[in-house]
Amino acid sequence: MKLAILAVGFLLVLSPAVFAHHGNAGYDMQKMTIIPNAMVTKVDWANPHIQIYFDTKDDKGNVRHWIAEAPPPSELAERGWVRKSLNPGDELTVYFHASKNGASYGIVQKVIFSNGNILRAYPDPK
């Protein structure tokens, strides 16, 4: 009985950290940011989240470096992704929920290749 009470207490203490990590408070989930002509520079295919690094250029040629978080590999595999779905040098249109504070990071929704192929990280919102 004491062990069960201790375990429940431990879970109650731990649960806010888990929810904070998986929360979306730092992202503008009401607005979709769309960046055409994004160039993939790196992909970290690892748990707990895949990281997609890409660069964009403004009309003056200035480069902006971005990082987009995606679900873990197991979830993306269910949606047709494989480790080599994205590679450095790939040109994409990236749809994502950007950071609320203007930093160059966000949560990727989907990517569209120049040939029209689409990879969805999450189902399209209704």
Secondary structure, 3 states (H helix, E strand, C coil): CHHHHHHHHHHHHHHHHHHHHHCCCCECCCCCEEEEEEEEEEEECCCCCEEEEEEEECCCCCEEEEEEEECCHHHHHHCCCCCCCCCCCCEEEEEEEEECCCCCEEEEEEEEECCCCEEECCCCCC
